[in-house]
Amino acid sequence: MNVIIMGCSRVGARLAGMLDSEGHKVTILDIDPYSFRRIPANFQGNALVGSGTDQDALVKAGIDSADIFVAATQGDNRNVLAAQIAQHTFNVPRVVCRIYDPIRQDMYRELGIETTSPTKTGADSLRTLIGG
Amino acid sequence: MYIIISGGGEVGYYLAKMLLADDHEILVLEKDWRRCELISEDLGDVVMRGDACEARTLEEVGTARADMLIAVTGDDEDNIVACQVAKHKFNVPHTVTRIKNPTHRPICEKLGISHTVCSTELLLAHIEQDLPSHPLVPILKLRGGELEIVEVKVSPESKMVGKKLSDFRMLPNSLVCLVVGKGKEPFIPTGDTVLESGDELVCVTESGDEQKLRSILSGL
């Protein structure tokens, strides 16, 4: 499958490496080329400098033939805007989005975007770790 | 009217000031406490520190009874999200966003934001009025001679639209050699070719004759 990942954060880079080694065609996008140092050495996909909310950059990244778009930058608003551009403008079949703010996550889930909140999952896993 | 302004920068401040003068109820939401202090010193108790993208903040300031939310922070993303939250969570009837990136306009419209103001587009519209309406773009200067290849764009309001190429009295050493149009294959025109809005004419002309060529093609 063709996957575009926006944001070469630790999470983005790690996910890119995972999908790439599973044989998917991965393009990772970040405005800061320095972030590409996080990409694993054996990565076969593409790394492009560009903003995921910029339509020209998205076209360059091959969004027209993308099966999945992942928004994984540090900014909630940037993520939801990019996710909605991918969904509404480019009709990408699956769009997943990271949102730190759990309240905003609920709203965007209602609006039809698949979301995950690291705040929620992080707190939950710490709670489990503490036990008791 | 109760109007919420997201972003207390220069735009937000002056908007608030002018709308207050028109007797509207105004609330400015601003993240930076220094801007908050500055605004409240000047305009009174009309500013709250907070992020308009957060539903909780909007709830606190009674967004459900707001008539309008205007988002004028420096970030397109933040502005669009604030409008979206206001519209979907609080049913605010009028949402206005300021954007800088013109390509964000279609998504704003799809998301149902009432008004999108793009400062870049506004600037460009003003500049274009002062620029020649038939821009002629030099593409290539041919080596070893005085000839060059230029491109002339047929704008929608141009007098060239609907005219045949043979209607123009061409210069002796100028030739329209290719027409590139939207949604059609580039082709070599004849005298009978009718020009359409959006066509780009690739021409050969003598260096120094560009201005003359432009005025001939623009029918001036």
Chai-1 contact restraints between the chains, C-beta under 6 A:
chainA,res_idxA,chainB,res_idxB,connection_type,confidence,min_distance_angstrom,max_distance_angstrom,comment,restraint_id
A,Q55,B,T103,contact,1.0,0.0,6.0,A-B,restraint_1
A,N77,B,C53,contact,1.0,0.0,6.0,A-B,restraint_2
A,N77,B,E77,contact,1.0,0.0,6.0,A-B,restraint_3
A,N77,B,D78,contact,1.0,0.0,6.0,A-B,restraint_4
A,N77,B,V81,contact,1.0,0.0,6.0,A-B,restraint_5
A,R78,B,E77,contact,1.0,0.0,6.0,A-B,restraint_6
A,L81,B,E77,contact,1.0,0.0,6.0,A-B,restraint_7
A,L81,B,I80,contact,1.0,0.0,6.0,A-B,restraint_8
A,I85,B,I107,contact,1.0,0.0,6.0,A-B,restraint_9
A,H88,B,K110,contact,1.0,0.0,6.0,A-B,restraint_10
A,T89,B,I107,contact,1.0,0.0,6.0,A-B,restraint_11
A,I103,B,A55,contact,1.0,0.0,6.0,A-B,restraint_12
A,M107,B,K89,contact,1.0,0.0,6.0,A-B,restraint_13
